[in-house]
Amino acid sequence: MSDLGEELSLRLREVEEAGLLRVLHPVASPQGVEIETRGGRVLNFSSNDYLGLANHPALKVAAHAAIDRAGVGTGASRLISGDHEEHERLEGIIRSFKRVEAALSFSSGYAAALGTIPALVGDGDVVILDKLCHACLVDGARLSGAVIRVFPHNNVEKLESHLRWAREKYPASKVLVLAESVYSMDGDLAPLGAIVEAKERHGAWLMLDEAHGVGVVGEHGRGLADHLGLTNRVDVHMGTLGKALGASGAYIAGSRILREHLVNRARSFIFTTASSPVVAAAAGAAIELLQTADGEALRQRLMGNLACLAELRKLARPESAIVPIMLGAEEEAVRASKALLDLGLLVPAVRYPTVAKGAARLRLTVTAAHGRDQIERLASALATLA
Ligand SMILES: *Cc1c(COP(=O)(O)O)cnc(C)c1O
């Protein structure tokens, strides 16, 4: 057997030769529109902090107060002695924000998916998911042991034919459909009404990941399901607390019985130390802020900035805060990102395995905290690329 170090350096060289090597870039400032990196100050168009809440005074005040009330750590899992009132309070806030019976928080969206999907389906069941679903949904589906079928992105006809197939081939099995409300790398929306109707026709369940919808889509950022009046027809709601909500962690929301089941069966909930009460308090403050006039004003500012970028770039108005600029080749995307960085603009290249091979792109995100002058600077830099 070869030495581990030698073996890994061989593997890394292959990654590098494919133009896919990734490295970390530590930030020395709070998150925001301008961040301090080792290469200097850059204008940030890469963050999912869509409303500028990650460094917002309301969240910081809530976090400081929580430290004084509850300390920093939890010392145990939720089911042992780490369940703090701050967690239950956050879950109450999520429940009323999402207008559902109950919610359960997880330490991350990744953990929420990995715990929830295998708690709902297993061997002999079927999971049907959109081709562009996030890695955590794919991994959760694999971990469940269910048979997996993938439908082309947003193709409800193909979803319907998979549902028919599942019903014929596995008449006694549970069928779970996975979709996102806003797709994380393309920024487009799911045809949620048609998906709900399809899954209902075939008696399947639907889990909807609103990671990029919460805080952005619909009144007060309640998400796409609420916006379309479909909350009660989505069986399992998922959202993250670390993107537009500016903190970290995630939630699964829906019925009381779903919450109780996950407390008993979601392994990523059971076998992990409870997340910090400080984070729970910050996330709760973010959701409370969203429901105020100030919160709605931030969301409107985000929409205004997106409209401004669309106008300058002559694009259709984006459906979300994510604006992909498709380039195709991996090296092309890396080169464009590097050229923008030389101009002081941070716009990440997204490539395989985050997206399909040959579907590399710049993934730029606009936030409520950007100023019009900064959007203009971005638009003119993008124009020089072409
Ligand atoms: C970011 C993301 C997740 C994972 O959430 P984390 O809290 O970052 O682990 C899940 N689903 C989608 C669609 C995402 O974009």
The ligand as an SDF file (V2000), in Angstrom:
LIG
                    3D

 15 15  0  0  0  0  0  0  0  0999 V2000
  -26.7880   25.9910    1.0710 C   0  0  0  0  0  0  0  0  0  0  0  0
  -27.8310   24.9950    0.7370 C   0  0  0  0  0  0  0  0  0  0  0  0
  -28.1240   23.9510    1.6110 C   0  0  0  0  0  0  0  0  0  0  0  0
  -27.2680   23.6450    2.8060 C   0  0  0  0  0  0  0  0  0  0  0  0
  -27.5030   24.5160    3.8400 O   0  0  0  0  0  0  0  0  0  0  0  0
  -26.3360   24.7880    4.8860 P   0  0  0  0  0  0  0  0  0  0  0  0
  -27.0310   25.3730    6.0590 O   0  0  0  0  0  0  0  0  0  0  0  0
  -25.3830   25.7160    4.2180 O   0  0  0  0  0  0  0  0  0  0  0  0
  -25.7130   23.4630    5.2000 O   0  0  0  0  0  0  0  0  0  0  0  0
  -29.1990   23.1450    1.3310 C   0  0  0  0  0  0  0  0  0  0  0  0
  -29.9240   23.3050    0.2100 N   0  0  0  0  0  0  0  0  0  0  0  0
  -29.6390   24.2730   -0.6820 C   0  0  0  0  0  0  0  0  0  0  0  0
  -30.4640   24.4080   -1.8910 C   0  0  0  0  0  0  0  0  0  0  0  0
  -28.5760   25.1410   -0.4490 C   0  0  0  0  0  0  0  0  0  0  0  0
  -28.2710   26.0710   -1.3350 O   0  0  0  0  0  0  0  0  0  0  0  0
  1  2  1  0
  2  3  1  0
  2 14  2  0
  3  4  1  0
  3 10  2  0
  4  5  1  0
  5  6  1  0
  6  7  2  0
  6  8  1  0
  6  9  1  0
 10 11  1  0
 11 12  2  0
 12 13  1  0
 12 14  1  0
 14 15  1  0
M  END
$$$$
